[in-house]
Structure formats: C-alpha cells, structure tokens
Amino acid sequence: IFPTFALLTMVLLTTVGAGRLDRHRFEAFRRALLLERSAAQERGQRALVESLLSVARAMNVAIGDPQRLTSELAEYTRRALDVDIVFVHRWLEEPKRYVLAAAAGAPAEVVAEVDALGGTRDWEPLVAAMTAGGGAVEIDHTSDRAPLSPEILRRWGIRRMRIQSVAREPHPVGVISCIRRRDDAPFS
C-alpha cells in the first residue's frame, strides 16, 4: 500500500507542479510581451518628441527670417510626418488670398502650378472644405468628392493629401498641405 500511495502522491505532485509551472511560464511570457509593447510605444513617443524638438530648434534659429522660417517649417514637417511633399501657404489680407510661401520635396513644375493655383478660383473649394471640416481636410485620390479635380490629383501623383489650416482666431494665417504619393495610408 505504501508504494502505491507514494506513486499516486508523486503523480499528483507532478501534475500539480506542471500545471503551476505552466501558469507561471504563461504569466512570464505575457509580462515580457507587455514590456516589449510598452518599450516600442515609448520609442515611438521618444522619436516624435525628438522630431518636435528638432523642429522647435530650427524654428528658433530661423525666427528672424520669415522666408527661411517657412522653408524650414516645410522641410521639417515633411521629415517629421514622413510625407513626400509639403506646401506652406500664407494668407494675405490684401488681396484676400493664399500665396505659396514654401515647398519641400516637390518638383519645380508642381511648385509652379501650386503657386498659380493659390490665386485662382480652383483653390476656393479646398478652402470651403477645410472650413466645413473644422480646419482640416483629407483627400483620397479615389474620392469623387475631393475638393481638387481628379486631373490635378492624377497629374501631381497624389495618393492622399491632408490640408490643415492655421489660424490665429478669428483670422486665417495660412495652410499646411502634406502629400503622400507612395501609399494610401491615412494620416491619423
């Protein structure tokens, strides 16, 4: 009877021990996975903070030169948001229109066309869409309701575009346009 009791006790202890070990192992793997995810989020947040800090440093250096400031704003925005093209338009009270202040990553012919577009009626639907959308509009090249014509979207190679108005309440200051030509991923 003692050998049978010893054998049953050994089987029971082995089974209970294996179950507890499995639970502890699972908990250790779960915690390691959570720590890995947390570290990845922290790295992403750190990269964003470093990008914003570099933009702030650049803006501090260029604050006395408005043209250099807008050019660096366009270039740093392009790099920070990982977009292909950035346009910065400035609002002029007289003659009440947007003018191109800076561009980054755009071919010369596109820059010339954007510069001409800012002073025409083709730009007005875009401004109206921004106002209706709370100061921002996102354009997908497949949308039939895009405020820009499909021909312009095709000619510029726009897959997705986000246009954000910049205002000092209640007056407009300008517009920052970010363009992706390589993918359809949303900006948000």
Secondary structure, 3 states (H helix, E strand, C coil): CHHHHHHHHHHHHHHHHHHHHHHHHHHHHHHHHHHHHHHHHHHHHHHHHHHHHHHHHHHHHHCCCHHHHHHHHHHHHHHHHCCCEEEEEEEECCCCEEEEEEEECCCHHHHHHHHHHCCCHHHHHHHHHHHHCCCEEEEECCCCCCCCCHHHHHHHCCCEEEEEEEEECCEEEEEEEEEECCCCCCCC
